[in-house]
Amino acid sequence: MTESKKYPNNLRLITENMPSLLSVSVGILVGAGSCLETKNINGISHFIEHVTFKGTKRFSSTGLSEAFDDIGAQVNAFTSKEMTCYYVKSTKKQLERSVELLSDMFLNSVYDDEELSREKGVVIEEINMSYDTPEDVCLDALSQAFYGDEGLGQTILGDADNINSFNRQTVLNYRDDYYNADNIVISFAGNIDLKQADELVKKYILPFIPDKKSKPFNVTTRKNLCGKILKNKDVEQLHLALGFSGLKYDDPQSTAVSVFNVALGSGMSSRLFQEVREKLGLCYTVYSYPSGYRDSGSMAIYAGLNSESANKAYDAIMRVLKGLKTDGLTEKELERAKAQILSSFEFGAESTASQMMLFGKYLLFTDKVFDCDKKIKDINEITLTAVNDYVKNFDIDDFSLALIGKNAEKVKF
């Protein structure tokens, strides 16, 4: 059972009651990610996520970690393009203590200069690790080629120069802009109902959360049509990514996109896998995935290739897309896609962490409660005609491209 509540300061609470379980996941979701950052502070959302774990007025960094470990709770956080999430999973018995600790960490972090300085090194090593992962480099380059140098085109991690420039005041200024009640959702999933969650929020969060108007969400439109980024990098494979215009988060046609994606490049039976890998042997990895944001979206295709296969793989990918546009999906592909999407949905329904994120993110982005029954109905009832109508209108001529590898800059498409 899903229930929600909005407080007078516009803080939002949502619960998904899963009474048969013994655990609860709790997330504090903030509408602040890399797409909101200006160039000179790109990386600040992710940096704040890190340093929020580094001690409060009550606990040192080590003391906070020990307090969570003492009750067997699992605490973590992540940053994306549009949000930051701090979350904990615990037993029902230890839920109140978990909420107390999570809220103390979120609301009362001191951001000690010494701790900030230490954590800069950790984040910079994370950036270096990303640079050493060509697939990550390629997909970041695709975002830049697709969206340009601002907003959604920026990386989540930022760069070392920016990280080194951050100080306590940078952190506090950004939190002041976005870490406010009207830009936050508290999401519970597991063995808990709205009444119990409401009591915890009123005790540990509501009286202490800043009650001011957050900066408005800035719309990121795609600026760099048909952008191409080719980067030389001394790695064995070539890494190719293509980006096409997609749909924003919660678009009415999102189910058609999900079906299209399964047929195109999700799994070993997909057309891309069968054509580019199995038939032509041009790659080990090839897949597609849609990304839906608040005001825009994309469909990306990635392939890790041998060093001589960029043009052959590109041609094969475009043939697959043209074939889908011309002939559409088959009835068998439709039914297979439905089965995969429904299975994934049902697997997620058994996870408190997945449900916490699903309902929390939907409420944060749309200010509405996610309707599971409607989503399942939409999946079951979507027709081949509806999917193929979307596919036939899918624009494959206007795309962005990224290529990473040895002599990548010499490749002509």
ZAPA-913813 format. One record per atom (N, C-alpha, C): x, y, z. Coordinates in steps of 0.001 Angstrom, whole numbers, plus 500000, padded with zeros to 6 digits. Atoms other than C-alpha are relative to their C-alpha. Layout:
ZAPA-913813
XYZ
...
END
This chain:
ZAPA-913813
500843498803500000
500000500000500000
500879501249500000
499219498775500134
501372503388498966
499212501178500558
500633498806499435
500620506545500956
500996501146499982
499109498841500040
502000510062500831
499414501160500789
500409498830499224
501866513356502677
500907501164499652
499213498778500174
502979516943502109
499798500882501226
500048499164498799
503849519112505099
499854501472499605
500185498569500321
503162522873505336
501219500669499373
498791499422500597
506797523627504421
500347499362498653
499869500671501301
506375521462501249
500968498823499995
499302501277499905
508544518609502499
499004498891499679
500891501081500399
507094515438500983
500460498669500600
499769501326499420
506815511978502566
499210498977499211
500714501088500662
505941508716500836
500411498678500629
499718501325499445
505669505165502149
499417498927499096
500490501212500654
505335501810500433
500043498898501049
500082500974498918
504122499357503067
500121498589499446
499747501385500411
505520495829502570
500007499166501281
500112500536498633
504233494146505763
500599498616500208
499453501354499835
505609490662505077
501511500006500234
498538499923499881
509213491903505260
500414500382501424
499451499699498685
511451492354508295
500848501268500009
499094498854500118
513378495373507015
499283501212499414
500505498750500564
512837498982505952
501173500745499366
499039499089500622
514746501210503522
499447501415500081
500384498592499869
514678504971504092
500953500830499151
499178499133500825
515895507536501602
499624501461500166
500207498554500068
516320511302501728
500471500429498624
499706499663501389
516147512451498103
499942501509499820
499878498563500201
517287515955497173
500059500292498505
499980499622501419
516590517577493802
501209500851499669
498745499288500271
520242518538493341
500999499027499402
499024500835500684
522612516983490821
500843500839499067
499015499279500814
525272517875488302
499377500905498949
500607499156501040
522800519357485788
499699501413500501
500299498684499432
522148522269488172
501258500826500266
498757499335499623
525809523161488652
500509500921498897
499273499170500960
527635526018486983
501366499366499759
498745500646500369
530922525138485299
501044500051501110
498942499840499005
533100526495488094
499776499180501260
500229500884498857
531430524264490689
499501498624499545
500384501336500460
530762521190488525
500695498945500874
499495501010499073
531166518231490879
499611500246501442
500303499654498608
529868519976494003
498909499099500589
501064500873499476
526711517811494333
500596498693500507
499366501268499634
528806514643494392
500970500183501164
499063499732498909
531429516206496672
499245500129501327
500806499868498790
528735517170499204
499510498630500464
500416501359499633
527427513603499093
501100499300500805
498877500630499299
530886512411500148
500210500585501389
499575499378498737
531632514944502869
498881500037501043
501088500063499024
528196514636504478
500178498825500962
499720501158499141
529462511334505926
501139500265500992
498744499778499290
532440513006507602
499862500667501359
500129499537498630
531074513908510990
498919501035500197
501054499060499622
528286515808512733
500384500665501326
499752499381498702
527990517868515888
500081498955501114
500007501067498989
527437514599517789
501054498930499759
499145501127500334
529679512154515934
501178500440499136
498899499896500942
533102512100514369
499675499138498792
500200500831501178
533401510486510945
500006498520500377
499912501397499558
534492507215512552
498840499645500918
501099500256499068
531900507517515300
498676499793499297
501238500150500764
529108507906512753
499958498629499328
499940501327500628
530234504803510847
499758498904501022
500166501005498950
530435502837514094
498560499955500502
501382499961499518
526954503990515159
499072499224499066
500796500788500951
525418502569511955
500352498515500105
499571501403499927
527495499379512229
499499499328501273
500437500565498718
526486498889515865
498586499448499940
501392500475500102
522858498381514817
499784499158498733
500104500846501193
523635496395511650
499328500667498822
500652499271501094
522313499112509353
500974500216498849
499207499761501204
523547499633505794
499694501398499484
500206498612500396
524040503298504906
500854500321498783
499243499622501201
525118504806501590
499341501225499372
500549498848500727
524461507612499124
500477499936498562
499540499867501380
524729508403495422
499525501329499436
500357498776500710
524595511396493108
499749499668498539
500282500168501424
523055511521489642
499966501382499347
500073498723500710
522514514220487048
498993500961500639
501087499148499528
519349515481488738
499682499878501484
500317500121498583
519364514328492353
501149499373500768
499102500675499073
521330513179495385
499131499262501004
500793500821499086
520063510393497634
500883499443501107
499358500580498820
521148509444501169
499035498955500550
500954501040499627
519695506141502323
500605499003500986
499602501016499040
519802503472504989
498993498857499945
500858501175499888
518435499947505246
500270499365501354
499834500581498669
517794498419508649
498866499034500296
501120500804499521
515677495928510523
498926500932500556
501090499204499432
512291497134511720
500320500393501449
499665499743498598
513606496891515293
500922501211500142
499011498918499918
516429499355514563
499648501203499126
500373498942500938
514462501656512280
500107501394500622
499966498656499420
514077504578514681
501437500490500181
498599499607499843
517781504608515514
500632500307498644
499468499757501347
518599504401511783
499561501361499473
500512498696500446
516373507398510998
500668501120500796
499332499005499165
517890509300513911
501415500280499480
498626499829500473
521422508695512614
500046500608498599
500012499482501368
520578509338508948
499641501488499993
500409498591499970
518825512614509756
501074500869500649
498910499239499379
521663513725512047
501114500242498983
498971499879501038
524154513057509257
499586501002498929
500492499148501083
522000514847506675
499849501450500428
500340498646499556
521044517861508772
501102500695500794
499059499406499053
523991518375511128
501466499745499679
498598500166500361
527167517614509202
500735501326500185
499269498774499668
529851520083510278
500921500457498877
499128499662501133
531985519974507098
501303500643500485
498714499572499453
535242520294508992
501026500161498882
499027499702501057
538013521832506860
501000498865499807
499028501093500101
540420519013507655
499393498780499322
500692501123500640
537878516362506705
499755500288498519
500220499638501399
537037518246503494
501279499834499198
498720500102500693
540704518409502565
500354498541499731
499709501426500179
541122514659503104
499119499381498927
500942500626500933
538017513791501134
500226500460498565
499656499567501362
539184515848498149
500876498960499316
499137501029500575
541890513237497636
499234498760499600
500821501175500307
539315510433497745
499194500227498725
500825499704501175
537052512120495185
500860500104498743
499112499879501158
539980512950492885
500455498618499543
499655501374500395
541001509279492961
498816499323499309
501182500526500683
537422508392492019
499930500532498569
499946499413501347
537744510786489065
501059499299499163
498918500689500725
541064509170488089
499588498592499608
500476501349500288
539466505730488297
499029500020498818
500926499861501119
536717506919485959
500750500238498698
499186499750501184
539339508234483524
500648498712499490
499383501271500371
540861504737483560
498986498981499497
501060500894500487
537519503216482523
499472500562498685
500355499392501293
537115503873478781
498503500053499713
501449499968500210
533426502977478768
499389501227500673
500486498800499307
532777505702481365
500389501267499248
499520498836500744
534890508181479395
499159500203498749
500771499938501240
532971507349476229
498583500510500257
501381499595499726
529514507748477785
499926501425500535
499942498586499595
530517511010479492
500186500904498784
499785499220501227
531761512255476125
498724500070499168
501269499989500739
528456511244474547
499029501018500601
500867498994499356
526546513325477120
500404501406499593
499514498677500395
528743516293476263
499672500277498536
500322499826501419
528271515739472524
498511500240499802
501457499930500146
524514515430473026
499425501296500581
500585498861499289
523830518241475511
500872501252500016
499102498860499921
526839520519475188
500776500014501302
499087499905498861
529145521752477950
499319500353501314
500694499596498785
526457522694480490
498907498995500335
501160500789499621
523599521092482378
500258498506499945
499891501448500089
523107517433481527
501252499536499263
498761500349500678
526276517520479431
501192499910500931
498902500021499046
528425517908482541
500122498627500669
499812501243499268
529944514951484377
499502500158501430
500433499983498598
528686514023487826
501185500266500923
498841499909499114
532194513828489296
500706501345499940
499239498765500164
533538517144487957
501455499707499676
498572500232500249
537291517615487537
500811500396501226
499144499820498825
540227517799489923
500173501470500370
499829498572499707
540683521566489603
498811500547500784
501182499564499258
537112522185490686
499983499444501420
500035500633498679
537338519702493555
500976500700500941
498995499340499161
540507521341494853
499590501414500409
500418498618499690
538800524750494797
498890500069501040
501136499973499087
535889523714497035
500464500212501443
499757499835498570
535795524821500666
498672499914500745
501204500139499185
533311524786503513
498906500965499537
501001499024500421
531598527926502246
499348499602498684
500573500497501259
531147526426498761
498905498979500297
500959501041499609
529400523466500376
498744500621500605
501145499390499314
527183525616502601
499143500831499053
500759499189500970
526214527950499749
499112499117499124
500767500897500877
525109525049497538
498858499349500785
501068500560499163
523201523401500371
498900501036500244
500978498941499759
521504526734501058
499085500195498790
500785499837501232
520350526849497429
499012498858499778
500785501155500420
518951523308497155
499559499052501114
500321500958498935
518854521400500472
498929500572500933
501110499402499267
515522522826501556
498753499122499888
501173500877499888
512159521300502468
499261499834498678
500788500076501232
510501522130499138
500687499216498891
499232500706501022
513203520235497219
500437498615500489
499609501264499356
513316517063499353
498787499086500143
500988501049499754
511360513809499510
500606498999500980
499615501089499097
511577511330502394
499200498774499587
500663501190500533
510813507836501109
500307498782500876
499879501234499217
510184504698503199
499425498843499187
500565501209500599
509679501173501846
500376498810500864
499769501171499164
509293497995503849
498880499850501009
500999500281498973
507520496994507042
499707501258500813
500336498723499369
506187500467507870
498819500633499271
501116499291500633
503065502530507235
500202501506500141
499855498546500013
502509506257506783
499979500589501418
500099499459498642
501534506862510422
501338499862500734
498719500218499326
504775505337511725
501097500880499404
498989499179500662
506908507132509150
499809501469500344
500316498614499670
505157510429509861
500523500361501396
499510499755498636
505995510129513566
501516500172500017
498539499905500047
509689509581512762
500445501299499330
499644498758500704
509815512475510294
499744501208500899
500314498871499111
508129514822512777
500974500103501169
499077500007498860
510570513794515503
501424500359499601
498581499898500322
513878513753513623
500342500908498809
499683499259501227
513555515734510380
499243501317499892
500838498834500299
510655518154510051
500373501265500789
499713498756499255
511570520579512907
501351500629499653
498619499549500175
515181520900511719
500377500300498547
499658499827501412
515017521037507929
499763501454499580
500168498596500401
515502524482506319
498678500232499264
501295499665500597
512188526086505410
500157501286499196
499840498861500908
513023528373502492
499819499502498580
500238500371501395
512439528420498777
501321499669499315
498794500411500720
515043526497496787
500086500706498659
499832499478501352
516502527755493545
499160499196499027
500824500745500959
514281526835490590
500834499011499197
499352500982500862
515107523783488508
500183500594498610
499717499428501314
516796524933485301
499825498952498911
500234500914501114
515578523275482114
501256499903499141
498847500220500872
518384521727480071
499496499543498639
500386500397501346
517606521715476374
501225499529499241
498891500502500794
519725519911473836
500459501090499051
499465498901500803
522009522425472153
500867499519498842
498914500390500884
524551520388470249
499550498906499040
500526500998500919
522662518600467490
501120499415499149
499007500717500817
524771515967465721
501441500267500468
498650499791499481
527738516722468008
500803498711499964
499098501156500028
530736514407467665
501238500309500826
498777499876499215
533582513900470142
500827498744499784
499067501104500233
536521511718469159
501267500279500809
498847499809499123
539315511251471716
500961498829499878
498979501038499976
542567509374471416
500267499580501440
499666500534498678
543220507111474402
500700498666499806
499178501187500195
545826504367474730
499366498789500684
500682501201499515
543493501413475243
499864499030498842
500019501036501037
543102498140473374
498757500093499116
501246499947500755
539469498552472332
499682501416499533
500682498755500318
537603501283470538
498647499988500719
501263499892499272
534594502529472477
499123501006499270
500891499205500843
531708503831470379
498656500180500695
501338499737499446
528517505495471621
499254500956499087
500891499154500795
525610507010469706
498843500447500877
501107499477499211
522944509235471232
498922500601499113
501143499540500782
519486509862469771
498990500677500938
501019499330499189
516650512077470972
499022498979500568
500928500899499328
514446510320473503
498877500764500668
501145499417499313
511642511087475927
500361500374501425
499752499593498625
511597512889479230
499401498980500965
500481500874498935
510927511119482518
498472500051500070
501451500121499869
507313509894482799
499229500494498784
500732499695501224
506421510662479195
498929498931499767
501058500995500250
503136508959478182
500438498835499111
499514501069500878
505072506955475573
501166499203500603
498837500652499394
507640505648478076
499941498473499907
500114501459500127
506277502094477879
500412499542498610
499578500324501366
506722502071474097
501520500069499875
498539499879500030
510320503247474596
500651498796500659
499438501159499301
510976500440477081
499939498747499125
500132501157500891
509674497834474633
500994500104498843
499048499756501089
511696499348471784
501419499704500454
498640500186499504
514830499315473936
500340498521500189
499749501430499814
514480495618474827
500281499336498657
499802500597501323
514148494668471166
501294500474499353
498828499417500633
516953496998470111
501294499503500615
498679500272499454
519721496361472591
500064499613501455
499982500422498605
518744494927475968
499956498476500069
499953501454499881
519903491339476358
500538499305498769
499331500785501046
521348488568474246
499119499708498799
500884500240501140
518273488168472064
499716501275499214
500279498725500665
518229491842471066
500633500043498603
499518499918501382
518843492846467470
501456500458499928
498604499537500015
522071494713468216
500951498883500404
499136501085499542
523555491785470128
500116498918498931
499983501062501007
522563489277467485
500736500409498724
499372499551501244
523772491392464566
501463500375500196
498659499435499884
526857493214465821
500975499031500660
499115500951499328
528261490549468135
499908498596499402
500113501409500363
526863487147467174
500228499752498506
499886500214501440
526610487485463397
501314500532499436
498835499358500593
529471489882462611
501263499884500853
498843500165499123
531753489297465616
500836501259500155
499262498735499960
532680492978465831
500272500495501416
499865499469498647
532432493419469588
499733498910501015
500392500854498879
532131491765472971
498751500566500669
501108499341499312
529733494313474468
499268500938499051
500820499028500713
526870496108472765
498642500041500686
501297499875499345
523729497476474347
499429501388499739
500667498697500079
521203500313474292
499321500279501330
500743499659498788
519526502208477109
499391501394499852
500627498670500012
517051505097477428
500311500744501297
499828499149498824
517665508011479806
498932501073499965
501048498993499927
514670510076480837
500264500967501138
499801498964498990
515222513354482675
498716500824500116
501231499247499749
512734515927483923
499471500696498749
500446499197501140
512665517929480707
500569499552498663
499463500499501265
514456515865478073
500366498534500177
499607501403499925
515679512386477249
500809499586498804
499182500499501099
517905510286475046
499899498485499933
499804501436500171
518396506791473680
501443499816499561
498579500184500292
522032505690473737
500280498568499593
499487501313500399
523820502795472070
501503500007500232
498566500112499714
527251501656473252
500528498672499460
499331501230500440
529688499131471752
501489500100500299
498555500116499817
533180498051472818
500559499118498904
499626500622501269
534959497115469583
501487499681499923
498579500121500313
538217495778468255
500425501237499203
499494498696500444
540435498580467005
499757500313498528
500190499772501442
539652498128463288
498528500043499596
501399500274500346
535869497852463504
499036501173500161
500898498879499721
534520501341464142
498980500218498885
500913499726501103
533045501913460702
499050498842499731
500856501163500210
531755498354460328
498907499928501066
500981500043498923
530066498514463715
498971501122499856
500904498872500219
528603501950463025
498986499665498900
500894500369501104
527184500698459705
498987498940500439
500893501070499547
525744497589461387
498924500544500936
500962499391499073
524090499635464146
498940500779499230
500955499216500773
522516501967461630
499086499097499169
500846500948500736
521271498983459577
498908499438500909
500986500520499046
519569497572462662
498915501046500262
500976498935499746
517914500920463384
499089500218498786
500803499809501205
516796501350459785
499030498843499795
500875501167500124
515403497824459765
498813500072500935
501096499842499046
513362498493462867
499022501078499554
500873498923500466
512038501765461441
499155499554498803
500694500417501218
511100500130458143
498984498896500269
500829501195499828
509689496798459311
499313499909501355
500575500053498658
508920497414462984
500403498759500772
499782501181499177
509106494927465824
499037498900499575
500897501124500233
507600491477465482
499140499771501236
500857500340498865
504816490133467680
500794499248501067
499184500755499048
507345487769469266
500898500938500802
499163499034499291
509667490663470116
499184500807501009
500872499274499082
506747492544471671
499735499188501257
500327500832498846
505786489636473913
501231499734500857
498762500206499252
509404488973474886
500356501243500810
499696498751499303
509895492616475784
499060500201501190
500954499880498894
506725492678477870
500401499104501164
499618500950498950
507878489594479774
501218500492500768
498791499508499345
511299491116480471
499709501223500872
500310498783499249
509904494474481589
499193499668501249
500820500380498850
507276492886483836
500827499248501040
499143500733499059
509850490516485365
500883500950500780
499147499013499336
512187493396486101
499218500810501018
500877499227499111
509316495337487638
499661499188501252
500371500850498869
508312492395489828
501207499680500877
498795500208499192
511911491691490907
500224501212500905
499823498783499225
512141495312492033
498991500132501124
501054499906498993
508872494982493946
500321499192501248
499595500796498844
510593492495496266
501140500644500777
498861499333499385
513375494939497188
499560501308500646
500362498746499337
512831497658499795
500787501169499424
499180498915500556
515703499683498330
499468500454498650
500548499651501317
514245499525494809
498690500756500123
501294499341499829
510768500492495997
500163501383500619
499723498683499426
512102503311498144
500416500987498918
499500499122501059
513892504718495111
498926500275498948
501042499834501017
511038504152492637
498972501044500425
501066499098499553
508391505936494700
500555501372500374
499417498727499618
510730508602496064
500376500859498812
499584499258501189
512168509601492706
498796500515499220
501186499584500752
508769509698491032
499326501192500659
500616498882499283
507368511962493735
500862501255499897
499100498853500089
510439514209493641
499902500674498639
499961499450501360
510342514650489862
498637500449499481
501315499716500580
506587514736489201
499004500585500989
500924499604498928
504978515634492541
498724499169499966
501120500934500034
502710512633491974
500445498664500586
499719501331499472
502466509140493473
500013498999498854
499892501001501057
503636506343491203
498895498962500157
501115500944500013
500744504054490230
500473498671499422
499489501297500452
502039500481490070
498987499256499132
501028500731500746
498760499003488881
499843500564498588
500123499383501316
498515501499486039
501202499643499123
498803500328500784
502104500807484977
499930498566499487
500125501396500424
501521497063484896
498938499861498912
501060500016501011
498299497611482957
500526500549498667
499445499417501224
500119499836480450
500919499017499284
499073500967500597
502779497171479902
499222498856499360
500772501134500508
500266494366479474
499178500361498770
500953499639501049
498004496331477147
500624500704498803
499429499291501142
500489498094474875
499991499100498770
500159500767501231
500003497004471281
501230500140499103
498912499939500974
502425496261468500
499882501262499159
500209498779500792
500901499133466548
500529501224500732
499543498839499214
501599501607469360
501517500066500057
498527500028499942
505226500504469679
500586500356498641
499439499753501326
505858500505465949
499724501414499496
500229498584500332
504266503924465555
501104500859500595
498908499249499380
506848505227468016
501314499749499252
498729500358500648
509701503364466304
500104500658498622
499961499410501339
508767504625462846
500268501500500042
499745498563499851
508931508204464130
501311500302500729
498732499827499294
512230507636465944
501034500553499021
499100499295500913
514756510038464391
501414499430500093
498645500559499991
517977508221463450
500975500847499183
499111499134500789
519375511013461275
500650501078500862
499498498958499093
519867513508464109
500548499310501247
499417500699498860
522310511942466569
501359500590500345
498667499629499562
525445512588468566
500845498742500120
499094501148500044
528513510367468614
501237500276500833
498720499932499290
531514509662470840
500806498749499662
499101501120500287
534516507474470011
501282500206500797
498812499943499152
537377506715472417
500904498823499658
499057501082500251
540521504708471637
501212500476499233
498811499665500772
543813504580469795
499598500531498623
500249499395501318
543722506824466733
498525500294499739
501438499727500166
540041507567467365
499758501263499195
500201498710500672
540473511101466064
500180499911498487
499789500173501441
541446509736462631
498841499281499317
501107500761500578
538251507717462148
499001500957499364
500983499201500723
535844509150459585
498681499236499909
501325500621500094
532117508429459762
499204500655498872
END
